[in-house]
Structure formats: structure tokens, C-alpha cells
């Protein structure tokens, strides 16, 4: 217990020192209008550099991320088949897949999977 406490204090101290040194030694830059504007060969920009982000694309990306994480959870279930009973493994797998399918059906029903509007 004592060694864990000493190690934790050392890690926090080293981390704090590194963060302080980084903030002290970092290059401070003064932001002015010219430095923060986009570069277009010396001309004023023709249009805004900040175009609105598509909310549709963001929803598709979030749905992809959610289902990607769920697939990453599904893959180790195959390996756990050998170390657990077949009945409990089947129940857990079926419940998990049903939850995935209900979520997919809900997204499909809400129209979130439509590419064009």
C-alpha cells in the first residue's frame, strides 16, 4: 500500500512539472487579423472559410461509431464460448444481437440511414 502511494505521488509530481514546463516554454503567439485569416495569395477571401457542417454526415458518423464499437464487443464473444457454458453464452449473445437489431430498426425507421433527402 505504501509503495502505491509513493508511486502515485511521484507520478502526479512529474506530470505537474512537465505540464508547467510546457506552458512556460511554449511559444506565445499574438493573434491578429492577418494571422488568423486564410491565405489566398494576398487577396481577401472570396467566401467564408467556415462552411456549415452537415448534421446528416455527423449523424451517420455517430451511428457508424456506435455500431463499430458494438462489433468490437461482439468479436471477443466467440473466444469466450470456450470458457463459459453454452446456455449462458447463447442467452447473452442473443440478447446482445436483439438489442443491436432493435437499434438498427429504430435508426432505419427514423430515417437516419437515408443518404439523400
Beta strands, then each sheet from edge to edge (+ up, - down):
end
